[in-house]
Amino acid sequence: MRFILLLLPFFVFFTNKTQVNTAHSQDLPQYQKVAKDLKKPFDLYPNPVANQFTLKSGYFSQSDTKLYIFDVSGRMVIKLDRILFDEENTSIVDISHLSSGLYFVQLRTGNYSATKKIFKS
């Protein structure tokens, strides 16, 4: 009896079928473009970083974009309340004062955030 009760949630999860509404199929390219941008919200290079890195935004180009850099212990080491992107959606970030090691770069705007790892050499 226990075995059946344990498998019941698994069975329900995999047997639920979701119907897809294809009435608006002409809108698919727009949704695919948004999904593609969200898969790659930003790039940063070079990685490993010596003193500064270039941030190239795919999604974050608004004036309310904030940048946070955390060390491996989760301590915030850099906070920029406003990132200024040029016409190519790039910005240069200086981290020359940080010691060598692994860091996490997080961009936030509105309710969306994305995080990537960098290594400072």
C-alpha positions as CSV (number, residue, x, y, z in Angstrom):
1,M,0.0,0.0,0.0
2,R,2.8,2.4,0.8
3,F,4.4,1.7,-2.5
4,I,1.3,2.7,-4.4
5,L,0.9,5.9,-2.4
6,L,4.5,6.9,-3.1
7,L,4.0,6.4,-6.8
8,L,0.7,8.3,-7.0
9,P,2.2,11.8,-7.2
10,F,4.7,10.6,-9.8
11,F,1.9,9.1,-11.9
12,V,-0.3,12.2,-11.7
13,F,2.7,14.5,-12.6
14,F,3.6,12.5,-15.8
15,T,0.0,11.8,-16.9
16,N,-1.2,15.4,-16.8
17,K,-1.4,16.7,-20.4
18,T,-1.3,20.4,-21.2
19,Q,-3.1,21.6,-24.3
20,V,-1.4,24.2,-26.4
21,N,-3.4,27.0,-27.9
22,T,-2.3,27.3,-31.5
23,A,-4.8,30.1,-32.4
24,H,-2.0,32.7,-32.2
25,S,0.7,30.9,-34.0
26,Q,1.7,34.0,-35.9
27,D,3.1,35.4,-32.6
28,L,5.6,32.6,-32.1
29,P,8.6,34.4,-33.7
30,Q,8.2,37.2,-31.2
31,Y,8.0,34.8,-28.2
32,Q,11.0,32.8,-29.5
33,K,13.0,36.1,-29.7
34,V,12.2,37.0,-26.1
35,A,13.0,33.4,-25.0
36,K,16.3,33.6,-26.8
37,D,17.2,36.9,-25.2
38,L,16.4,35.5,-21.7
39,K,18.6,32.4,-22.3
40,K,21.6,34.8,-22.7
41,P,20.7,37.9,-20.6
42,F,24.3,39.1,-20.6
43,D,27.9,38.2,-21.4
44,L,31.1,39.2,-19.7
45,Y,34.6,38.9,-21.0
46,P,37.5,38.3,-20.7
47,N,37.1,35.6,-18.1
48,P,39.4,35.2,-16.2
49,V,39.5,38.9,-15.5
50,A,42.7,40.9,-14.7
51,N,41.5,44.3,-13.7
52,Q,38.3,45.1,-15.7
53,F,35.7,43.2,-17.7
54,T,33.3,44.2,-20.5
55,L,29.6,43.5,-19.8
56,K,27.5,43.0,-22.9
57,S,23.8,43.0,-22.3
58,G,21.2,41.0,-24.2
59,Y,18.3,41.8,-21.9
60,F,19.5,44.5,-19.5
61,S,19.6,47.8,-21.2
62,Q,17.3,49.9,-19.1
63,S,18.5,52.7,-16.9
64,D,17.3,51.0,-13.7
65,T,19.8,48.0,-14.1
66,K,21.8,47.4,-11.0
67,L,25.0,45.4,-10.7
68,Y,26.1,43.4,-7.7
69,I,29.3,41.4,-7.3
70,F,29.5,38.8,-4.5
71,D,32.4,36.7,-3.3
72,V,32.2,33.0,-2.7
73,S,31.0,33.5,0.9
74,G,28.0,35.5,-0.4
75,R,29.3,38.9,0.8
76,M,28.5,41.8,-1.5
77,V,31.8,43.4,-2.6
78,I,30.6,45.8,-5.3
79,K,27.2,47.4,-5.7
80,L,26.5,49.7,-8.6
81,D,23.0,51.3,-8.5
82,R,23.1,52.3,-12.2
83,I,24.9,50.7,-15.1
84,L,25.4,52.9,-18.1
85,F,25.4,51.0,-21.4
86,D,26.7,52.5,-24.6
87,E,24.9,52.2,-28.0
88,E,26.2,48.6,-28.4
89,N,24.8,47.7,-24.9
90,T,28.2,47.3,-23.4
91,S,29.8,48.6,-20.2
92,I,33.2,48.3,-18.6
93,V,33.4,47.3,-14.9
94,D,36.6,47.9,-12.9
95,I,37.4,45.2,-10.3
96,S,41.1,46.0,-9.9
97,H,40.8,46.5,-6.1
98,L,39.4,42.9,-5.6
99,S,41.7,40.1,-4.6
100,S,42.1,37.0,-6.8
101,G,39.4,34.4,-6.6
102,L,35.9,33.4,-7.8
103,Y,33.1,36.0,-7.8
104,F,29.4,36.1,-8.9
105,V,28.2,39.0,-11.0
106,Q,24.5,39.7,-10.8
107,L,22.4,42.1,-12.8
108,R,18.9,43.1,-11.6
109,T,16.2,45.1,-13.2
110,G,12.6,45.1,-12.0
111,N,11.6,41.6,-11.1
112,Y,14.3,39.9,-13.2
113,S,17.9,39.0,-12.3
114,A,20.7,36.9,-13.8
115,T,24.0,35.8,-12.3
116,K,27.3,34.6,-13.9
117,K,30.6,33.5,-12.4
118,I,33.9,35.3,-13.0
119,F,37.4,34.5,-11.9
120,K,39.7,37.4,-10.9
121,S,43.3,36.5,-11.6
